[in-house]
């Protein structure tokens, strides 16, 4: 049976209209996601975490297959 390993990637988000946090650098995120794809990681899902009605950060969850372990027949 195929098994997987998982990785989470957290991205801080701008916090409202008057936040001092910088806007998301979408090109940087895209470059990182492409690099992860080249390493065999696949985006499975994503969600945001909120506080006081504002999204604080996004969480991306990736998975990739683990190498299959071949079973040695018993003698």
LINGI-V778874 format. One record per backbone hydrogen bond with DSSP energy under -0.5 kcal/mol. CO is the residue of the C=O (numbers start at 1). NH is the residue of the N-H. E is the energy in kcal/mol with one decimal. If there is no record, write none. Layout:
# LINGI-V778874
co:CO nh:NH e:E
co:CO nh:NH e:E
This chain:
# LINGI-V778874
co:3 nh:66 e:-2.8
co:5 nh:64 e:-1.9
co:7 nh:62 e:-3.1
co:9 nh:60 e:-2.8
co:11 nh:58 e:-2.9
co:14 nh:16 e:-1.0
co:16 nh:19 e:-0.9
co:24 nh:26 e:-1.2
co:25 nh:29 e:-2.0
co:26 nh:30 e:-2.7
co:27 nh:31 e:-2.5
co:28 nh:32 e:-2.3
co:29 nh:33 e:-2.6
co:30 nh:34 e:-2.6
co:31 nh:35 e:-2.2
co:32 nh:36 e:-2.3
co:33 nh:37 e:-2.3
co:34 nh:38 e:-2.0
co:35 nh:39 e:-1.2
co:36 nh:41 e:-2.7
co:37 nh:40 e:-1.6
co:42 nh:63 e:-2.1
co:45 nh:61 e:-2.7
co:47 nh:59 e:-3.3
co:49 nh:56 e:-3.5
co:49 nh:57 e:-1.1
co:51 nh:54 e:-1.8
co:54 nh:51 e:-2.5
co:56 nh:13 e:-2.7
co:57 nh:49 e:-2.5
co:58 nh:11 e:-3.0
co:59 nh:47 e:-1.9
co:60 nh:9 e:-2.4
co:60 nh:62 e:-0.5
co:61 nh:44 e:-3.3
co:61 nh:45 e:-1.3
co:62 nh:7 e:-2.1
co:63 nh:42 e:-2.9
co:64 nh:5 e:-2.5
co:68 nh:70 e:-0.6
co:71 nh:73 e:-0.5
